[in-house]
Amino acid sequence: MNERREGIRVGLDVTVSEKLVAGTAKARAINLSNAGMRYTKPGSTAGHGAKEVFLEFTLTGETEPIRVMGWVVEEIAKGNGLETAVTFMFLQEADEQKINTYVQSQLPA
């Protein structure tokens, strides 16, 4: 299989706030890497067609949320949900370190 993703992705199950000009939607993270994230929303949520989204989420064990702009690379209907994959843009160094630490902590020993 030809892997398109950069970086190692690990499972993540936290609430994600997706902010657009049209409003805010609550989503659920599926996985995370230092380069991006995949999250899902209920299927009743229409695809927004936006190329840029603002995301806010708090990693397990952290108290401060990560706020980052994401570039939508895929948006597909899957089962009863709508999955969106984004590549992070302008990720702050401290947030990148939090994500790297989280990803490393989730890898098998």
C-alpha positions as CSV (number, residue, x, y, z in Angstrom):
1,M,0.0,0.0,0.0
2,N,1.3,3.5,-0.8
3,E,1.1,5.6,2.3
4,R,0.2,9.3,1.7
5,R,0.5,10.5,5.2
6,E,3.5,12.1,6.8
7,G,4.4,11.1,10.3
8,I,3.1,8.4,12.6
9,R,-0.6,8.6,13.4
10,V,-2.0,7.4,16.7
11,G,-5.6,7.0,17.9
12,L,-7.1,9.9,19.7
13,D,-10.6,10.2,21.2
14,V,-11.2,13.8,22.2
15,T,-13.8,16.5,21.3
16,V,-12.7,18.9,18.5
17,S,-14.3,22.2,17.9
18,E,-14.3,23.0,14.2
19,K,-14.7,26.7,13.6
20,L,-15.8,28.2,10.2
21,V,-17.1,31.5,9.1
22,A,-20.6,29.8,9.0
23,G,-20.3,28.7,12.6
24,T,-18.9,26.1,15.0
25,A,-19.4,22.3,14.8
26,K,-18.4,19.7,17.4
27,A,-16.5,16.8,16.1
28,R,-14.6,13.8,17.5
29,A,-11.0,13.1,16.8
30,I,-10.1,9.8,15.3
31,N,-6.3,10.0,15.0
32,L,-3.5,12.5,15.3
33,S,0.0,13.0,14.0
34,N,2.4,15.9,14.3
35,A,1.3,16.9,10.8
36,G,-2.4,16.6,11.0
37,M,-5.6,15.0,12.3
38,R,-8.7,13.1,11.2
39,Y,-12.0,13.7,12.9
40,T,-15.6,12.8,12.4
41,K,-19.0,14.5,12.7
42,P,-22.5,13.1,12.5
43,G,-23.7,12.3,9.0
44,S,-26.4,14.9,9.3
45,T,-23.7,17.5,9.3
46,A,-23.3,18.8,5.7
47,G,-19.9,18.9,4.1
48,H,-18.7,22.4,4.4
49,G,-16.4,22.4,1.4
50,A,-14.0,24.8,3.1
51,K,-10.3,24.4,2.5
52,E,-9.3,26.0,5.8
53,V,-10.8,25.3,9.2
54,F,-9.8,26.4,12.7
55,L,-9.6,23.6,15.2
56,E,-9.4,23.6,19.0
57,F,-8.8,20.4,21.0
58,T,-7.2,19.4,24.3
59,L,-5.0,16.4,24.4
60,T,-5.5,13.8,27.2
61,G,-3.5,14.9,30.2
62,E,-3.2,18.5,29.1
63,T,-5.1,21.5,30.5
64,E,-4.5,24.0,27.7
65,P,-6.2,23.5,24.3
66,I,-4.3,23.4,21.1
67,R,-5.6,26.0,18.6
68,V,-4.5,25.5,15.0
69,M,-5.5,26.2,11.4
70,G,-6.0,23.1,9.3
71,W,-6.0,22.6,5.5
72,V,-8.7,20.1,4.5
73,V,-7.1,17.4,2.4
74,E,-10.1,15.0,2.5
75,E,-13.7,15.0,3.4
76,I,-15.8,11.8,2.9
77,A,-19.1,10.3,4.0
78,K,-18.3,7.2,6.0
79,G,-20.9,5.1,7.7
80,N,-23.2,7.4,9.6
81,G,-20.6,10.2,9.7
82,L,-18.6,12.7,7.8
83,E,-14.8,12.3,8.2
84,T,-12.4,15.2,7.6
85,A,-8.7,14.9,7.3
86,V,-6.6,18.1,7.8
87,T,-2.9,19.0,7.6
88,F,-1.9,21.5,10.3
89,M,-0.8,25.0,9.3
90,F,1.0,27.4,11.5
91,L,1.3,25.0,14.4
92,Q,2.9,26.8,17.4
93,E,6.2,25.2,18.6
94,A,4.8,24.5,22.1
95,D,1.7,22.8,20.6
96,E,3.8,20.8,18.2
97,Q,5.9,19.6,21.2
98,K,2.7,18.6,23.1
99,I,1.5,16.6,20.1
100,N,4.9,14.9,19.6
101,T,5.0,13.9,23.3
102,Y,1.4,12.5,23.0
103,V,2.2,10.6,19.9
104,Q,5.3,9.1,21.4
105,S,3.4,8.1,24.6
106,Q,0.9,6.2,22.5
107,L,3.4,4.1,20.5
108,P,4.0,0.5,21.6
109,A,7.0,0.0,23.8
